Amino acid sequence: MSDHAYSAAERAAIYRAIGERRDMRHFAGGSVAPELLGRLLAAAHQAPSVGLMQPWRFIRITQRELRGRIQGLVEEERVRTAEALGERSDDFMKLKVEGISDCAEVLVAALMDNREPHIFGRRTLPEMDLASLACAIQNLWLAARAEGLGLGWVSLFDPQALAALLGMPAGAKPVAVLCLGPVSEFYAQPMLVQENWAQERPLSEMLFENQWGERP
């Protein structure tokens, strides 16, 4: 055991938050206290980022009418996705894919504009800015779970349409509509597993050794 390890109770809490984090779609209204929202956003802001570029930007949506317009964009994409799914279209349309009207807070997570000058760690992998934003969202997700709040990541939208709706500058890109707030309960399993849409695959199928496809 490393001298830098946390206590057993602290480690258990971290692994519990990871194991019980869920992509939530069902919310119970309510509110998120300003100081709590501040803690969650501070946790997101502590994420690692390539070259310390901190490419994340968060837009808090406080206007109910604007929420409705964002939800409209999501609904448009939901229909297009269903059409693209072919024979699974009907099953997809039965799924609840967002909680925008029900959650306490809506945040839009976006990549900043003018990212091109940041080449440290991105010269061959420019998408590392997106990976950095994903780390910030995961921080927010885990902190929310530890605080007893649900969070859902919605990616069903046209990025250009949402960017225009929110007045984003050229080059900035919305990546996630985040629904945050109290929930009546957390899903015992990922919702798509519970709804028989997909099944989780074991880690053993994802782990190779030395060469692609070689099992440990």
N, C-alpha and C positions, 0 to 999 in steps of 0.2 A: 504494500500500500504506500503510495506516495505521501511524503510529508505535507504536500500541498492539497491533499484531498479534503473535501468537505466531510462533515460528520455523517454518520449513517443516516440519520433522519433527514438531513439536508439533501443528501444524494437521492434518497427515496422520493422526496418531494419533486426533485427535478425530473426523475424518470417517470413519476406519476403524471406530471403535467404533459410530458411528451406522449405517454401512452394514452392519455385520456383526451388529448386535443382532438376536436372534431370540426369538420367543415359544416357549420350550422346553417340551417335554412329556416328553422322555426324559432321565433322569438316571442317574448312575453311583454313587449312594450317597455314601459318604465323609462328610466333615465340612467345616465352615467354621470356621477358627480365630477365637476370640473377638475378637482385635484386628482381623481382617479384617472380620468382621461389624460391628464398631464403625465402621470406616471407611465401609462401605457405607451404614449408617444415618445417619452424619454427612453423607454426600453427599446423601441424600434430604432431610435436614433443612435443607440449604442451598438448597432450591428456592424460587423466588419464590412469593409468595402475595398474594392480593388484600387490601389494607389491612393487610398484615403480620399477618393473623389466624392463620397457621400452623394450619390446620384438621386436619392429619393426625395420626392416632394409629396406632401399630403395636403389634400384639400378637404376641409370639413364642410359638409353640406348641411346647412341649418335652415334653408328655405324649403318649406313643404312642397311648393310648386316645382322647385328645381328637382327635388327627389322624384316627383311624379314624371318629369321629363326624362330623367335618367332611367327610371323603371320602364318608360316607353321604349327607349333604345334597347334595353335588355329584352323586352318582349319581342321586338322586331327581330332580333338575332335569334331568339328562342325558336321562332317560327322557321327562320332560314335553316337553322341547325336541324330541326325536325325534318325538313324537306331533304336535307343532305344525307340523313340517316337511312332513308329508304324504308326497308321493312321494319325497322325499329322505331319508326316515327311515332306511332301511337303510344308505345311504351314510354318514349321520351317525353311526350307532351303530358303524361300523367305525373311526371316528377316535379317536385317543387324545387326550382332552381335558384331562387333568391328570396330574401326577406326584407327588401328595401322599404316596404310600407309599414312593416311591423317592428323593426329594430329601433333601439334607442338612438343610435348614431350611425351615420353613413359617412365614410371617408373614401376619397378616391386617391389611390396610390399611383404615382406617376414617375417617369424618368424625366430628369431635368432637360432643358434645352442646352445647346452648345456643348455637347459631350465629346465632340471630335478632338479637341485639343488634349484630352486626357488619354494619353497613350501608354502610361505606366501600367503594365499588366493587360493591356487591351490591344497591343499592336497586332497580335495574331488571333486574339480572342475578344473581339469588340463586344460580344454579348455578355462579358463579365459585369457590365453595368447592370444588366437585368438580373444577373445572379446576386449582385449586391442588394438590389431592391428586394429580391425574394428573401434574403436573409433578414432584412428589416421587418418585412411582413411576418416572417416566422417568429421573430422576437416578440412582436406585438401579439401574435396568436397565443404563444405560450404564456406570456404575462397575463393576457386576458383570462386564459383558463385557470391560472393560479388565483386570480381574483374572483373566480366564479362567474365570469362573463363568457358568452358565446361569441364567436366570430365566424363569418362566412365570407369566402373569397368568390366573387362573381366575375367571370371573365367573358360572359356572353354580351358583347357589345362591339360596335364598330369603333375602333380607336379614333379614327379621324372625326367621326360625328361627335363623340364624347369630348374630344379635345376642343372642337369648335364650340360646343355648348358651354364649356367651362372657360373659354377665352384663353386657352393655352398658347404660348408662343410657338412659332415654327420650330420643329425639332424636338419639342417636348412630347411625351407619349404616355397616355394613361394605360396602366397595366391591370389594375384591379379596382373593382368597386367592393369596398369592405363594409359588411353589415356587422354592427357591434352592439351588444347589449345583453340584458338579462334573458335567461331562457327558463322554461319550466323544468326541463331536464336535458341532459346531454345524451346523445345517441350512444347506445351500448356498443355499437359497431359503426364504422363509416356508413352514412346514410345510403350510399349506392349499393353497399352490401346488403343492408336491411331491405332495400327495395328490389333486390335480385337483379340489379342492373349489371353489376360486375362482382368479381371475387378477387380478394387479395391474393397475391402470390408470395410464397415464402422467400426469405432472404437467401436461402440456399440456391435459388434459381438466378439470383442477381450477382453472386460472388464467384469470381474467377481467380486463378492464381498464375501469375507470370505471363500467360498468353490468353487472349480472348477465347472463351469457350472451355478453357481447361478448369476443371473443378478442383478445389483444394483436396 
